[in-house]
Amino acid sequence: MNGLSVLLAAALLPIKTTSEPAYVVTSVTATIRAAQVVHEGAGEDGDGAATVALTALTHPQFRLPPASRQRRLSVRVGGSGAAQARFDLGARPGGPSGHAECSSVLTVGPRAAPVTFLATPAGVRIRLALPYVSAPFVEASDLYPATGPCDANTGARPATLVTARTFNRALFSKRRVTLTFASRRTEPTGDVTYTTTWRVTVTLTRR
């Protein structure tokens, strides 16, 4: 076989590719519940909670990273929810007992939710960071004796809610991949105990 024949034969061989499949982030849905319980002293108790539902506003495309590498992308999310709180103040010398409540509608404007894909020997580790949603502040000095909108916010303490999970790489050979994450955190801080739970579902569609 001459040199030309060898080149022609090589050209007819199937081309091998190591390129990872390309995906688009079809959807992201998340539910975040931030609650707090307050005990400021004898007969001074309150609690509050805020729950929001977030969805993806952008749908970026990406490829899985090769072995021992990582890939970062960012999904914009937004949504809405509600907050409510109550505070009971027991009778005390010089003052009567009382009860106050508040409620508010929450709107979470477009926020970045960074996602990191890391290829490991165990599979693909995915780290997702969501914007934090706080429960309304229910200390007596802020709520009692007024009843009206809650002083709820969607910032600080902390800036993001981070969750991570490792998935079998074989899962990504499918045309449609559904990934779920769930986390919970409890933080006692002085008179207040904060509990935050969040659940996220990410759907990827192979291009």
Secondary structure in CASP SS format (residue, H / E / C, confidence):
PFRMAT SS
TARGET T0000
AUTHOR 0000-0000-0000
METHOD secondary structure of the structure
MODEL  1
M C 1.00
N C 1.00
G H 1.00
L H 1.00
S H 1.00
V H 1.00
L H 1.00
L H 1.00
A H 1.00
A H 1.00
A H 1.00
L H 1.00
L C 1.00
P C 1.00
I C 1.00
K C 1.00
T C 1.00
T C 1.00
S C 1.00
E C 1.00
P C 1.00
A E 1.00
Y E 1.00
V E 1.00
V E 1.00
T E 1.00
S E 1.00
V E 1.00
T E 1.00
A E 1.00
T E 1.00
I E 1.00
R E 1.00
A E 1.00
A E 1.00
Q E 1.00
V E 1.00
V E 1.00
H E 1.00
E E 1.00
G E 1.00
A C 1.00
G C 1.00
E E 1.00
D E 1.00
G E 1.00
D E 1.00
G E 1.00
A E 1.00
A E 1.00
T E 1.00
V E 1.00
A E 1.00
L E 1.00
T E 1.00
A E 1.00
L C 1.00
T C 1.00
H C 1.00
P C 1.00
Q E 1.00
F E 1.00
R E 1.00
L C 1.00
P C 1.00
P C 1.00
A C 1.00
S C 1.00
R C 1.00
Q E 1.00
R E 1.00
R E 1.00
L E 1.00
S E 1.00
V E 1.00
R E 1.00
V E 1.00
G E 1.00
G E 1.00
S E 1.00
G E 1.00
A E 1.00
A E 1.00
Q E 1.00
A E 1.00
R E 1.00
F E 1.00
D E 1.00
L E 1.00
G C 1.00
A C 1.00
R E 1.00
P C 1.00
G C 1.00
G E 1.00
P C 1.00
S C 1.00
G E 1.00
H E 1.00
A E 1.00
E E 1.00
C E 1.00
S E 1.00
S E 1.00
V E 1.00
L E 1.00
T E 1.00
V E 1.00
G E 1.00
P E 1.00
R E 1.00
A E 1.00
A E 1.00
P E 1.00
V E 1.00
T E 1.00
F E 1.00
L E 1.00
A E 1.00
T E 1.00
P C 1.00
A C 1.00
G E 1.00
V E 1.00
R E 1.00
I E 1.00
R E 1.00
L E 1.00
A E 1.00
L E 1.00
P E 1.00
Y C 1.00
V C 1.00
S C 1.00
A C 1.00
P C 1.00
F C 1.00
V C 1.00
E C 1.00
A H 1.00
S H 1.00
D H 1.00
L H 1.00
Y C 1.00
P C 1.00
A C 1.00
T C 1.00
G E 1.00
P C 1.00
C C 1.00
D C 1.00
A C 1.00
N C 1.00
T C 1.00
G C 1.00
A C 1.00
R C 1.00
P C 1.00
A C 1.00
T E 1.00
L E 1.00
V E 1.00
T E 1.00
A E 1.00
R E 1.00
T E 1.00
F E 1.00
N C 1.00
R H 1.00
A H 1.00
L H 1.00
F H 1.00
S H 1.00
K C 1.00
R C 1.00
R E 1.00
V E 1.00
T E 1.00
L E 1.00
T E 1.00
F E 1.00
A E 1.00
S E 1.00
R E 1.00
R E 1.00
T E 1.00
E E 1.00
P E 1.00
T E 1.00
G C 1.00
D C 1.00
V E 1.00
T E 1.00
Y E 1.00
T E 1.00
T E 1.00
T E 1.00
W E 1.00
R E 1.00
V E 1.00
T E 1.00
V E 1.00
T E 1.00
L E 1.00
T E 1.00
R E 1.00
R C 1.00
END
